Amino acid sequence: MGPVSKRSLSSTDRSISPPALRRKLSCTTESQHVPNTWSGQVRLFSWNVNGIGPLLQKHLSFERGSLSPLRSFLKRHQWPQLLCLQEVKISPKDSATQRRLQHAANQGNAADEPTYSVHFSLPRDKYNATGFGGKVHGVASLIRDDFATGIRVTRKPDWDLEGRVLIHEHETGLAIINGYWVNGTSNPYRDPASGKVTGTRHDHKLRSHQHMLDETLQLGRDGYQVVLMGDMNIARARIDGHPNLRTSPVQHVKNRADFNSKFFTDEKGMRGIDVFRHLHGDTEKYTYHPRGRSWGESCDRVDLIVVSRALVDDMGAVTATDICDSAQERGHSDHVPLWVSLDLSRIAGVL
């Protein structure tokens, strides 16, 4: 079992959840029943939704038990234990929309279906995250309540003021980081304390890489295996961009090199594993499909799932992963979901 976290449990409230429901689910068919969580298998999803609004819409049907679009997504994907959402675009002052998201996650649930609790990290930087009335960035994590009983703490790191990161530390020794990583641009970045311009968003992106690496390494020292999930705003290599990989301006090349070094190649870095490439080799699938372009005309793999090397090399805990690469799955967004399946029973010291 992983170590008891030394971090404050007051970072964000954690709901008390009911006992796990014990109904078996076939992995090849859709079902309303809850998977057998005692098998140790969990499925974690990530999706940059480019605004949460369409997932909260009410159906015009007056039929009892009708599902919200968000609840329908969870059902269609067989009730994942965790759904990490990025770019939810909710103002930190908008408590009503936050409540609507919690409601939509559970709207129309049947008695034998799971329920979800929602955690948020929303912008709190008065100089760099104020556009559109504060409706920029923002991440939310939907945690299935029977899985949430094992979450020791969900926290927002102090270094993230733009509402980009949520960290979930599980009692099995697994730490899951939901992240909407900074997009490097030449736009000015302002010091969060003084408001003075201190470089560009490219500079801020590189600093955020270091912060995320420091967080990941510290979790490793605390005994956790780490899963990084989300929109990382980096296409790692030529195969990850179609028809071309972005190379201009040159700072994008430098950002890419920094990312690959810190999280994959540097001996002092994370030395992580990109699970899609690990399990699917050179398969060409992409996560970003811009609106207003024909499907497949221009796309990039910028949403990633990166795990601690030991989860693959030593424990064999990563059992499956994929990208839901279709226009239907993209829905209203400009990104598609991606997921990973883990066998928690294979993690050292578990169960």
C-alpha positions as CSV (number, residue, x, y, z in Angstrom):
1,M,0.0,0.0,0.0
2,G,1.2,3.5,-0.8
3,P,2.4,5.9,1.9
4,V,0.1,8.1,3.9
5,S,0.2,11.5,2.2
6,K,2.0,14.3,4.2
7,R,0.1,16.9,2.2
8,S,-2.8,18.8,3.7
9,L,-6.1,17.1,3.2
10,S,-7.8,20.5,3.1
11,S,-6.6,21.2,-0.4
12,T,-10.1,20.4,-1.6
13,D,-13.0,18.6,0.0
14,R,-13.5,14.8,-0.6
15,S,-16.9,13.4,-0.5
16,I,-17.7,10.4,1.6
17,S,-18.9,7.7,-0.7
18,P,-21.2,4.6,-0.4
19,P,-19.8,1.1,-0.4
20,A,-18.7,-0.2,-3.9
21,L,-21.5,-1.9,-5.9
22,R,-20.7,-5.4,-7.0
23,R,-22.1,-6.1,-10.4
24,K,-20.2,-7.6,-13.2
25,L,-19.8,-6.0,-16.6
26,S,-18.8,-7.6,-19.9
27,C,-16.0,-5.6,-21.5
28,T,-17.5,-6.2,-24.9
29,T,-21.0,-5.0,-24.4
30,E,-22.7,-1.9,-23.0
31,S,-24.5,-2.4,-19.8
32,Q,-26.2,-0.3,-17.1
33,H,-24.5,-2.3,-14.4
34,V,-21.5,-1.4,-12.4
35,P,-18.2,-3.2,-13.1
36,N,-16.7,-5.5,-10.5
37,T,-14.4,-3.0,-8.8
38,W,-12.9,-5.8,-6.7
39,S,-11.1,-7.2,-9.7
40,G,-8.6,-4.3,-9.5
41,Q,-9.3,-3.1,-13.0
42,V,-9.9,0.6,-13.4
43,R,-10.5,2.7,-16.5
44,L,-9.4,6.3,-16.6
45,F,-10.6,8.7,-19.3
46,S,-9.4,12.2,-20.3
47,W,-11.2,14.7,-22.6
48,N,-10.6,18.3,-23.4
49,V,-14.2,19.4,-23.8
50,N,-13.6,23.0,-25.0
51,G,-16.4,24.3,-22.8
52,I,-18.7,22.2,-20.6
53,G,-22.0,23.9,-21.6
54,P,-23.2,21.4,-24.3
55,L,-22.7,18.4,-21.8
56,L,-25.1,20.1,-19.4
57,Q,-28.0,20.6,-21.7
58,K,-31.3,19.3,-20.7
59,H,-33.2,16.9,-23.0
60,L,-36.6,18.1,-24.3
61,S,-37.9,14.6,-23.4
62,F,-40.1,14.4,-20.3
63,E,-39.4,10.7,-20.0
64,R,-38.5,9.7,-16.5
65,G,-34.8,8.8,-16.1
66,S,-33.6,10.6,-19.3
67,L,-29.9,11.1,-19.2
68,S,-27.9,14.3,-19.5
69,P,-25.3,14.3,-22.4
70,L,-22.6,14.0,-19.8
71,R,-24.3,11.0,-18.1
72,S,-24.9,9.5,-21.5
73,F,-21.1,9.7,-22.2
74,L,-20.3,8.0,-18.9
75,K,-22.8,5.2,-19.7
76,R,-21.6,4.7,-23.3
77,H,-18.1,4.2,-22.0
78,Q,-19.2,1.7,-19.3
79,W,-18.9,4.0,-16.3
80,P,-15.1,4.8,-16.0
81,Q,-13.8,5.2,-12.5
82,L,-12.4,8.6,-13.4
83,L,-13.1,11.2,-16.1
84,C,-10.6,14.0,-16.3
85,L,-12.1,17.0,-18.2
86,Q,-10.0,20.0,-19.4
87,E,-10.9,23.4,-20.6
88,V,-14.3,23.4,-18.9
89,K,-14.4,27.2,-19.1
90,I,-16.3,27.8,-15.9
91,S,-15.8,31.1,-14.0
92,P,-14.6,30.4,-10.4
93,K,-17.5,32.7,-9.3
94,D,-20.0,30.6,-11.1
95,S,-21.1,28.2,-8.4
96,A,-24.4,27.5,-10.3
97,T,-22.7,25.9,-13.3
98,Q,-20.4,23.9,-10.9
99,R,-23.6,22.5,-9.3
100,R,-25.1,21.8,-12.7
101,L,-22.0,19.8,-13.7
102,Q,-22.4,17.7,-10.5
103,H,-26.1,17.2,-11.3
104,A,-25.5,16.3,-14.9
105,A,-23.0,13.6,-13.9
106,N,-25.7,11.8,-12.1
107,Q,-28.9,12.9,-13.9
108,G,-31.2,9.9,-14.6
109,N,-29.2,7.3,-12.8
110,A,-30.9,4.0,-12.1
111,A,-30.7,2.3,-8.7
112,D,-28.0,-0.2,-9.9
113,E,-25.8,2.4,-11.6
114,P,-22.8,4.3,-10.1
115,T,-22.8,7.9,-9.1
116,Y,-20.0,10.5,-9.4
117,S,-18.5,13.3,-7.4
118,V,-16.9,16.3,-9.1
119,H,-13.8,18.2,-8.2
120,F,-12.7,21.5,-9.8
121,S,-9.6,23.6,-10.3
122,L,-10.6,27.0,-11.8
123,P,-8.6,30.1,-12.6
124,R,-7.5,32.3,-9.6
125,D,-4.8,34.4,-11.4
126,K,-6.2,37.9,-11.8
127,Y,-3.6,38.9,-14.4
128,N,-3.3,35.9,-16.7
129,A,-6.6,34.0,-16.6
130,T,-9.3,36.7,-16.8
131,G,-10.5,36.4,-20.4
132,F,-14.2,35.9,-21.1
133,G,-15.2,36.8,-17.6
134,G,-12.9,34.2,-16.1
135,K,-14.3,31.5,-18.3
136,V,-10.9,30.2,-19.5
137,H,-8.9,27.1,-18.8
138,G,-10.3,25.1,-15.9
139,V,-10.2,21.4,-15.2
140,A,-12.7,19.1,-13.5
141,S,-12.5,15.5,-12.4
142,L,-15.5,13.2,-12.1
143,I,-14.7,10.4,-9.7
144,R,-16.9,7.4,-9.4
145,D,-18.1,7.2,-5.8
146,D,-17.1,3.6,-5.2
147,F,-13.5,4.5,-6.5
148,A,-13.5,7.8,-4.5
149,T,-13.5,5.9,-1.2
150,G,-9.8,5.1,-2.0
151,I,-8.8,8.7,-2.8
152,R,-6.8,10.0,0.2
153,V,-6.7,13.5,-1.1
154,T,-7.5,15.6,-4.1
155,R,-5.5,18.8,-4.3
156,K,-4.6,21.8,-6.4
157,P,-0.9,22.6,-6.3
158,D,0.0,26.1,-5.1
159,W,2.1,26.8,-8.3
160,D,-1.0,26.5,-10.6
161,L,-3.0,29.7,-10.5
162,E,-4.7,29.3,-13.9
163,G,-6.9,26.3,-13.0
164,R,-5.0,23.7,-14.9
165,V,-4.1,20.9,-12.5
166,L,-5.9,18.5,-10.1
167,I,-3.9,15.7,-8.3
168,H,-5.7,12.6,-7.0
169,E,-3.7,10.4,-4.6
170,H,-5.1,6.9,-4.2
171,E,-4.5,4.6,-1.3
172,T,-3.1,1.9,-3.7
173,G,0.0,4.1,-4.3
174,L,-1.3,5.6,-7.5
175,A,-1.3,9.3,-8.2
176,I,-3.4,10.6,-11.1
177,I,-2.8,14.1,-12.4
178,N,-5.5,15.8,-14.5
179,G,-3.8,18.5,-16.5
180,Y,-4.6,21.2,-19.1
181,W,-1.0,22.1,-19.9
182,V,0.0,25.6,-20.9
183,N,0.0,26.4,-24.7
184,G,3.1,28.2,-25.6
185,T,2.5,31.5,-27.5
186,S,4.3,34.9,-27.9
187,N,1.6,36.6,-25.9
188,P,2.9,38.4,-22.7
189,Y,2.9,36.7,-19.3
190,R,2.4,38.8,-16.2
191,D,3.7,38.2,-12.8
192,P,0.7,37.0,-10.7
193,A,1.7,39.2,-7.8
194,S,2.6,42.5,-9.5
195,G,1.0,42.3,-12.9
196,K,4.2,43.2,-14.6
197,V,5.1,41.5,-17.9
198,T,7.8,38.9,-17.2
199,G,8.2,37.2,-20.6
200,T,5.9,35.3,-22.8
201,R,3.5,32.4,-22.6
202,H,6.3,30.3,-24.0
203,D,8.4,31.1,-20.9
204,H,5.4,30.2,-18.7
205,K,5.0,26.9,-20.5
206,L,8.6,25.9,-19.9
207,R,8.3,26.9,-16.2
208,S,5.1,24.8,-16.0
209,H,7.0,21.8,-17.4
210,Q,9.4,22.2,-14.6
211,H,6.7,22.5,-12.0
212,M,4.9,19.4,-13.3
213,L,8.2,17.5,-13.3
214,D,9.0,18.5,-9.8
215,E,5.5,17.4,-8.7
216,T,5.9,14.1,-10.4
217,L,9.3,13.4,-9.0
218,Q,8.2,14.3,-5.5
219,L,5.2,11.9,-5.8
220,G,7.7,9.2,-6.8
221,R,9.8,9.9,-3.8
222,D,6.7,9.6,-1.6
223,G,6.1,6.1,-3.0
224,Y,3.5,6.9,-5.7
225,Q,3.3,5.6,-9.3
226,V,2.1,8.5,-11.4
227,V,-0.4,8.8,-14.3
228,L,-0.3,12.1,-16.2
229,M,-3.5,12.6,-18.2
230,G,-4.7,15.5,-20.3
231,D,-4.2,18.0,-23.0
232,M,-0.4,18.6,-22.9
233,N,-0.3,21.0,-25.9
234,I,2.7,19.2,-27.4
235,A,2.8,16.9,-30.4
236,R,5.8,14.8,-29.5
237,A,7.1,13.7,-32.9
238,R,6.6,13.8,-36.6
239,I,4.1,10.9,-36.5
240,D,1.9,13.0,-34.1
241,G,1.1,15.7,-36.5
242,H,-0.9,15.5,-39.8
243,P,-0.1,16.5,-42.4
244,N,2.8,18.2,-40.8
245,L,4.4,18.7,-37.3
246,R,4.4,22.3,-36.2
247,T,7.9,23.7,-36.4
248,S,7.4,27.4,-36.7
249,P,8.1,29.6,-34.8
250,V,11.2,27.8,-33.6
251,Q,10.1,28.2,-29.9
252,H,7.6,25.4,-30.5
253,V,10.5,23.1,-31.4
254,K,12.3,24.1,-28.2
255,N,9.1,23.5,-26.1
256,R,8.8,20.1,-27.6
257,A,12.4,19.2,-26.9
258,D,12.0,20.4,-23.3
259,F,8.9,18.3,-22.8
260,N,10.4,15.2,-24.3
261,S,13.6,15.6,-22.2
262,K,11.9,16.2,-18.9
263,F,9.2,13.5,-19.2
264,F,10.8,10.8,-21.4
265,T,14.6,10.9,-22.1
266,D,16.5,12.7,-19.4
267,E,17.9,10.4,-16.8
268,K,17.1,13.0,-14.1
269,G,13.5,13.4,-15.4
270,M,10.4,11.3,-15.2
271,R,11.5,8.7,-17.7
272,G,7.8,8.1,-18.3
273,I,6.1,5.9,-20.9
274,D,3.6,7.2,-23.5
275,V,1.1,4.4,-23.2
276,F,-0.5,4.9,-26.6
277,R,2.9,4.6,-28.4
278,H,3.9,1.7,-26.1
279,L,0.8,-0.4,-26.9
280,H,0.0,0.8,-30.4
281,G,3.4,1.5,-31.9
282,D,3.2,3.8,-35.0
283,T,-0.5,3.7,-35.3
284,E,-1.7,7.1,-36.6
285,K,-4.5,8.4,-34.4
286,Y,-4.9,12.0,-33.3
287,T,-6.7,13.8,-30.4
288,Y,-7.0,17.3,-31.8
289,H,-9.3,17.8,-34.8
290,P,-10.1,21.5,-35.3
291,R,-13.6,22.6,-36.1
292,G,-14.3,24.0,-39.5
293,R,-11.9,21.6,-41.2
294,S,-12.8,18.3,-42.9
295,W,-12.3,15.3,-40.6
296,G,-8.7,14.1,-40.8
297,E,-7.5,17.1,-42.9
298,S,-5.4,18.6,-40.1
299,C,-4.9,16.9,-36.7
300,D,-2.4,16.4,-33.9
301,R,-1.9,14.0,-31.0
302,V,-1.5,16.5,-28.2
303,D,-3.6,14.8,-25.5
304,L,-1.5,12.1,-23.8
305,I,-1.4,9.6,-21.0
306,V,2.1,9.2,-19.6
307,V,2.8,6.8,-16.7
308,S,5.7,6.0,-14.4
309,R,8.0,3.5,-16.0
310,A,7.6,1.0,-13.2
311,L,3.8,0.6,-14.0
312,V,4.8,-0.9,-17.3
313,D,8.3,-2.4,-16.9
314,D,8.0,-3.8,-13.4
315,M,4.3,-4.3,-12.6
316,G,2.6,-4.8,-16.0
317,A,-0.3,-2.7,-14.6
318,V,-1.2,-1.0,-17.9
319,T,-3.5,-3.4,-19.6
320,A,-5.1,-1.3,-22.5
321,T,-5.4,2.2,-23.9
322,D,-6.8,3.9,-26.9
323,I,-7.9,7.2,-28.5
324,C,-11.6,7.5,-29.4
325,D,-10.7,8.9,-32.8
326,S,-14.0,9.7,-34.5
327,A,-16.1,12.7,-35.2
328,Q,-18.9,11.2,-33.1
329,E,-16.7,11.0,-30.1
330,R,-15.4,14.6,-30.7
331,G,-18.9,15.8,-30.3
332,H,-19.1,19.6,-29.7
333,S,-15.4,19.8,-28.8
334,D,-12.2,20.0,-31.0
335,H,-10.6,17.1,-29.1
336,V,-11.5,13.5,-28.8
337,P,-11.4,11.4,-25.5
338,L,-8.6,9.0,-24.7
339,W,-8.4,6.3,-22.0
340,V,-6.2,3.8,-20.2
341,S,-7.0,0.7,-18.2
342,L,-5.0,-0.3,-15.2
343,D,-4.8,-3.4,-13.0
344,L,-4.4,-2.0,-9.5
345,S,-3.8,-5.5,-8.1
346,R,-0.5,-5.5,-9.9
347,I,0.9,-2.4,-8.2
348,A,3.4,-3.3,-5.6
349,G,2.0,-3.4,-2.1
350,V,-1.6,-3.4,-3.2
351,L,-4.6,-5.5,-2.0
